[in-house]
Amino acid sequence: MVWSLIRRVRAAPGLPVPGRCAPGRHVLATERLLLFTPRHRLDVAAALAACADAEAQRWLGTQADQVVPDPGTRRALLRWRPAGDDGRRVPRLLAEPFVPGPDDPMFLVCVRRSDLSYAGALELDHRSGEMGGWLAPGCRGQGLGAELFQAGLTLAHTHAGLATVRAGAEPGNTASRRALAHAGLVPDRGPRRHTLPDGRVVDAVWHRHDTTAASRCR
């Protein structure tokens, strides 16, 4: 059902089209979000800027070398639109193509379909089936988290061929837990403690989603 809806949506001019994936690159959409494997370094930089604020880092614990520390730089990156799609000339460094590694987790940047503004990112480890994601400050509290995780389930079940998807969160992260539940994930057993990328050890609760019809995109 989700895939049939995604096949009918239309992307903005110049952006990847849902349903037209390529080796190592994926494109999908929800009602309000378009998600795709980054094409340029700007996409990656904006995705990292979307989760560099203190509220997001409280839960994510990103490694220090991947955090955009300056608030002004974060705002500037999030004001851009995907390279070449708003008519502005992108700085040469940020315009360089992004090439995902063959063993890297699946990483998709997401933009709002209404105005192409950067909205966040989605990560999926195609080996363990663990999923994660985040939204930019201006995109929180609007129900987009459920759409983001619904897209993650589609990516896992109909693009990566995974029958089971799992996601962890801290017990106090009610926004993420609510979004996971609205996306269709149910409580699951798992390790009660989790080590974040920055080394912090936190309490954890787990969620999962299963399908009997896993497949891969062409």
C-alpha positions in Angstrom: 0.0 0.0 0.0 2.7 2.5 0.9 4.7 1.6 -2.2 1.8 2.1 -4.5 1.2 5.6 -3.1 4.9 6.5 -3.4 4.9 5.4 -7.1 2.2 8.0 -7.8 3.7 11.1 -6.2 5.7 13.6 -8.3 9.0 15.1 -7.3 9.9 18.7 -7.9 11.8 19.6 -11.1 15.5 18.7 -11.0 15.2 16.4 -8.0 15.3 12.6 -8.0 12.0 10.9 -8.8 10.5 8.4 -6.4 10.6 4.9 -7.7 13.7 5.6 -9.9 16.5 4.1 -7.8 20.0 3.4 -9.0 22.7 1.1 -7.6 23.6 2.4 -4.1 21.0 5.3 -4.5 17.4 5.3 -3.4 14.5 7.7 -3.7 11.1 7.6 -2.0 8.5 10.0 -0.7 5.7 10.5 1.8 2.9 13.0 1.7 5.1 15.9 2.8 8.7 14.6 2.4 11.0 13.6 -0.4 14.0 11.4 0.6 17.0 10.5 -1.5 20.6 9.4 -1.3 22.6 12.7 -1.1 23.8 13.9 -4.5 26.2 16.6 -3.3 28.1 17.4 -0.2 25.7 20.2 0.5 23.0 17.5 1.1 25.2 15.9 3.7 26.2 19.1 5.4 22.6 20.3 5.6 21.5 16.9 7.0 24.1 17.2 9.7 23.2 20.8 10.4 19.6 19.7 11.0 20.6 17.7 14.0 23.4 19.7 15.5 21.4 21.8 18.0 21.4 20.9 21.7 17.9 19.5 21.7 18.7 16.9 19.0 22.2 16.1 20.4 20.7 15.3 23.8 19.3 12.2 22.2 21.6 11.5 19.3 25.1 12.0 20.7 26.7 12.4 17.3 30.5 12.2 17.2 32.1 15.6 17.6 33.7 15.7 14.2 30.3 15.3 12.5 28.5 18.1 14.4 28.2 21.6 12.9 29.0 23.7 16.0 28.2 27.2 14.9 24.5 28.2 15.0 25.0 30.7 12.2 26.5 28.1 9.9 23.7 25.7 10.7 21.1 28.3 9.8 22.9 29.2 6.6 23.1 25.5 5.5 19.5 25.0 6.2 18.5 28.0 4.1 20.0 26.4 1.0 17.9 24.2 -1.3 19.4 21.0 -2.9 22.3 21.9 -5.1 21.1 23.6 -8.4 17.4 23.5 -7.5 16.9 27.1 -6.4 19.1 28.8 -9.0 21.8 29.8 -6.6 25.5 29.0 -7.2 26.6 26.5 -4.6 30.2 26.9 -3.2 32.6 24.6 -5.0 33.3 22.4 -2.0 29.7 21.8 -1.2 28.9 21.2 -4.9 31.2 18.2 -5.1 29.4 14.9 -5.8 28.7 12.6 -2.8 29.4 9.0 -3.4 28.2 6.5 -0.8 30.5 3.7 0.2 29.4 0.1 -0.6 29.5 -0.9 3.1 28.1 2.3 4.6 24.6 2.4 6.2 21.9 3.7 3.9 21.7 7.4 4.4 18.9 9.5 2.9 18.6 13.3 3.2 15.0 14.6 3.3 13.4 17.8 2.1 9.9 19.2 2.3 8.0 18.7 -0.9 6.2 22.0 -0.5 9.3 24.3 -0.7 12.4 21.9 -1.0 13.8 23.1 2.3 16.0 20.6 4.1 14.0 18.8 6.7 16.3 16.1 8.2 17.7 12.7 7.4 17.1 9.0 7.7 19.7 6.2 8.4 19.3 2.4 8.0 21.9 -0.2 8.7 21.1 -2.7 6.0 23.0 -5.4 7.9 21.4 -5.2 11.4 18.1 -3.6 10.3 18.4 -0.8 12.8 16.9 2.5 11.8 17.3 6.1 13.0 16.6 9.6 11.9 16.1 13.2 12.8 14.3 16.4 11.8 15.5 20.0 11.5 14.3 22.3 14.3 11.7 24.0 12.1 10.2 20.7 11.2 9.6 19.2 14.6 6.2 19.0 16.3 4.3 18.7 13.0 3.9 14.9 12.7 6.7 14.7 10.2 8.6 12.2 12.5 6.0 9.5 11.8 6.3 10.2 8.0 10.1 9.9 8.3 10.0 6.6 10.0 7.3 5.3 7.7 9.7 6.1 4.9 12.4 4.2 6.8 10.1 1.1 6.9 9.5 1.4 3.1 13.3 1.7 2.5 14.0 -1.4 4.6 11.1 -3.6 3.5 10.8 -2.7 -0.2 14.3 -1.4 -1.1 16.7 -3.3 1.1 14.8 -6.5 1.4 14.7 -6.6 5.2 11.9 -8.5 6.9 12.5 -6.8 10.3 13.3 -3.2 11.2 14.3 -2.2 14.7 14.7 1.3 16.3 15.9 2.3 19.7 15.2 5.4 21.8 15.7 6.7 25.3 12.6 6.2 27.6 12.3 10.0 28.0 12.4 10.7 24.3 8.6 10.8 24.0 8.6 12.6 20.6 10.6 9.9 18.9 8.7 7.1 20.6 5.4 8.6 19.6 6.6 9.0 16.0 7.8 5.3 15.9 4.4 4.2 17.2 2.5 6.3 14.7 4.7 4.8 11.9 3.5 1.3 12.9 6.4 0.0 15.0 5.6 -1.9 18.2 7.5 -2.4 21.5 10.3 -5.0 21.3 12.8 -6.5 23.6 16.4 -5.3 23.4 19.4 -4.2 25.4 18.4 -1.9 28.3 21.6 0.2 27.8 22.9 1.7 24.6 26.2 3.5 23.8 25.8 6.6 21.7 28.4 7.6 19.1 29.9 10.2 21.4 30.5 7.5 24.1 27.6 8.3 26.4 25.8 5.2 27.8 22.0 5.7 28.0 18.9 3.8 28.9 17.1 2.3 25.9 13.7 1.0 24.8 13.2 -0.8 21.5 10.6 -1.0 18.7 10.2 -3.2 15.7 8.3 -3.7 12.5 8.0 -7.0 10.5 6.8 -7.9 7.1 6.4 -11.2 5.2 6.7 -9.5 1.8 10.2 -8.0 1.8 11.6 -7.1 -1.6 14.4 -5.0 -3.2 14.1 -2.1 -5.6 15.3 -2.5 -9.2 
